[in-house]
Amino acid sequence: MSTAFLFSGQGAQYEGMGKELYEAYPVVRETFDEASDTLGYDVAALCFEPNDRLNLTEYTQPAILTVSTAFLRAANQEGLHPDAVLGLSLGEYTALVASGALPFATAVDLVKKRGRFMTQAAPFGSGKMVAVMNAAVEEIEKSCQEASEMTGKIVVPANYNTPQQIVIGGEVEAVDQAVVLLQEKGVRRMIPLNVSGPFHTPILAPAATQLAQELAQIAFSEMKLPVIANTTAKVMKQDQIKELLERQVMSPVRFYESIATLQDLGVTNYIEVGPGKVLSGFLKKIDKTLVSERIEDQATLKQTLEVFQ
């Protein structure tokens, strides 16, 4: 096993994402059309034209899934195929599409609902998230626990992105208290994130419950590729898919541990598939020796083909 595809999560969206490859590849256009038919609105217009919806979670999630799946199909058409897959949060759904476990149309409808459930559970302004830089994991976890006890409110690690960047999230008062405690312990760099809600925290428990009801109605096919689960950072087992997708909404994303799992599986090459280059940036922080490229437009696809074919 040598190549893993990594799929973008929420926050990677931007106006115009996917347009170059949409114009160049019929399979990309077909993917956008399939999404539009399923969702009942023009996904190309959502992604390419100025609008107020692209950054609303209910629309962001289907948009990113569509773009990432379209890029995946273009890569497959060019002869690039992964040996394992990993998605960051929302990207886990693209990973399941890539594995053959979930038809794209089913996935895009599901993430539309997931986005709506998440928005209802954590309306804009209901909490906050802060990236903590260059601090020991144990100190971050301890400070979150102490802040929760002091305030009676929720704050937890939400994203273990790299060993040098852990995102904490929760209710505003508790997050602010955790920041104070970390400052007292000498942590100097903490960056408030511009996100619509405190995702991957227990605040999202109502969304997990609603999502579980939707997942119960879906029959997942046998996975043809190893999918690394965000919640456990281990290879997902077939009978765990629904439970792990339910838990993922309100549990921390363990990205750098997931990369370690891929390395243990013998993966040496990594291709980020989707808008932006967030995951490529994480890879460089995790292990500078990892070989990585990305697929986002014609230039990056050409570069990736040159490196890996």
N, C-alpha and C positions, 0 to 999 in steps of 0.2 A: 504494500500500500504506500502511495507516495503523495497524492494530491488531495487537498481538502478545499472545498468551496465554503466561503464564509459569507453570510447574508446579512445585509444592513438592517438596523433597527430604526424605531421611530426617532426623529430628530435629524435624520440624514436628508430629509426632503428639501427640495428647492424648486423654484419656478424654472421650467424648462428641462427638468430631469427626464432623460430617456429620449429626447427629441431627435438627436443625431441618429441613433440606432433605429428609431421608429421610421425615419425616412430612408434608411439604408437596407433594412431587412423586413421582408414580408412577414416573417414569423413573429417579429416584434409587433407589427401592426395587428396581426391576427390575435395576439395576446391581449392587447388593449381593447380590441373589439369584443373579445370574449368577456372581459371584465365589464365593459359597458353594458353588454346584453344582460349580464347577471345582476348588476347593480341598479340598472335603470337610469344611469346618467353617463355623460361623455367623459370617460376617464382621461382621454388625451387632452381635452380642454382643461380638465382639472389640473393636470400636470404641466401643461405648456403655456397656458394663458394666465394673465394676472387675475387673481380672485382671492376672496376672503376665506375660502374653505380648506385650502391645502394644509393649513396648520391646525385645523380642527381634528382632533383625534379620530373621530368617526370617519373622516375622509382621508386623513393621513395614512392610516393603516392599510386600507385597500390600495391606495396609490403606490405606496412603497412595495407592497407585495406584487402588484402588477408589474412595476418597473423591474424588480429583481427577477421575477419569473421570466419576463421577456428577455432579459439579458442572459439568463440561464439557457433559454432555448436557442438564442443566437450562438452562444458558446458551444452548445451541443452540436449545432448544425456545422460549426467550424471544426468539430472533432475534439473539443475539450470536454472531458467527462471526469467528475470527481470520484475519488475512492471513498470519501467520507464527507459529511456535511455538518455545519454548525451555523446557527443563526443567533444573532443577538436579540433577545426578547421577541419582538414581533417577527424578526428574521427566522425564528424557529419554525414558523409556518411555511416559509419558503423552503426551508431545509426539508420539511416533511413532503412538500410537493416534489422536490428534487429526488427524494428517496422512493417516490412512487406510492407513498402511504395515503396521499390525499389528492384528489383531483383539484386542479387549479380553481375551477368555478366554485366548488364547495368551499375551498380555502378563502377565496375572496369574499364570499358571502359571510363566512364565519368571522373573519376579522373585522368586517363592517360592524357586526353585532358586538364583537369584543370591544371595539373602540367606543361604541355607544354605552356599553355596560361600565367601562372604565370612567367615562366622563360623568355618568350618573353617580358612581360611587365616590368619585373625587372631583367635584366641580372645580373650575378654575379658581385659584386662591384658597383652596381648602387645606393646602399644605405647601411644603417646599422641599427642595433637594439641593444639597451642597456637595461639591466635589472636594474631598480632602486629599491633599497632595503630600507625598513624602512623609507619611506617618505610619508607625507600626500598626498592623491589622489589629493586634490585641488591644492596643490603646484606643483605637477607634471603636471597637466593639464594646469595650469597658465603658467608655465615655457615653455611648448611646444608652447603655443599660442604666448608668447612673442618672443621666438626664431624664430618662423615662420615670425612674423612681422619684426623682425630685419634683417633677411636674405632674405626674399622673397621666401623661400623654405619650403618644407613640413617636419614637424615633429609632430607626434601625439602619444597618448597612443595607443598601438596595442594589448596588452594582459593584462587584469586585472586578473592575475593568483591567487593571494592571497592578502589580505589587506596589506601585507608586501612586495609584489613583483609585480611591474607594469613594463611591458616592453614598452619602447618607440621606435618608428621607423620612418624612413623617409630618406630624402636626407642627405648626410654626413655632409655638412656644418651646416645644421639646427640642426641635432642631436647633433653635437659637441657643438653648442651654447647652446642648452638646458642643456647639461651636465654642462657647465660652470655656467649657471644661478642656477642650483640646488646646485652646490658646494658652490656658494656664499650664498645660503640660509642654508648651514650647512649640506647638505646631504653628507654623507661620503662614502657610498658603492654603486658603480655602476659598472656593469659587462658587457663589450661588448660581444655580443653573436656571435658564429660562425655559422651564417646562410647564405644561398645563396642569400637572398634578403629581403627587408623591407616589409614583408607580413602584411596583415591586415591594410594597409595604403592606402590613395587615389592614391598613385603611381600605385596601381594595378587596377585602373579603366578600362584600356583597357582589362585586363583579365576578369573582371566582364562582360563587354559587349560581349566578345566572348563566355563566359560561358552561358550567357543568351540565345544566339542563339541555343546552344546545349540543354539547359534545355527545350526550347520551343517545342522540338521534343519528349520529354519524357512524358508518361502518368504515373503519380504516383498513386499507389493504396492507398486505405484507410489505415491510420495508425492504428495499433491495440494496440499501447502503446503510452503513452505520450513521446514526444521527446522535450527536452528543447533546444531552439535555442540559439546558441552562441551570436547572434547579439542583441537579446532582453532580454535574460535570462528569457524568459517566455515559457510556453507550446506552441509549434508550432501548428498553425491551418492549416488544410488541404489546404486551398486556399492560404496560405502564403509560401508554400515550395519553389517554384521556385524563388520567390522574395527574400526570406531570404538567399538561397544558393548563389544567385547572389551578394547580399549585403555583405555576409560574407567574401568574398575574400578581400574586401577593407575596412572592418569595424572592430572595435576592438572586441576581444573575451572576453566575460564577464563571466569568469569561476566561480569566487567565488560567484557572484550574482546568477548564475545558480544553484550552490549547495544550496544556501538559498531557491531558489524556490523548489528544491526537498525536502528540509526539511519541507517547508510549505505544501507539498503534503503528508507528513507523512512518507517519506523515512528515514529509520534508518540504513540500511545496504548498503554498497557500495562495488562493485567488479570492479576493474580495469581489463579490458580485452584487451590484446595486449602486444606488446613488451615494456620492461622497466617498471619503477615504478615512473615516473614523477608525474602522477595524484595522486597516493597514498601519495607522498610527499606533494603535494599541500593540500590534505585533512587534513593532520596533522597540517599544518600551519593555515588552516581555522578554524578547530574545533577539538581539541584533543579528544573529547568525541565520535566522529563518529567511528562506527565499520566498518573497511575496510579490505579487502583481495584483492588478485589479481590472475590472471591466465596468466602465461607466459611459464610455463614448467610443467613437471610432479609433481615436489615437490610443486609448488604453487597451482596447481589444486587440489592435494590431501589435502593440508591444507585448501583450500577454501571449499571443500566438507565436511571436518570434522567440520568446523565452521557453515556452513549454511544448512546442511542437517540433 
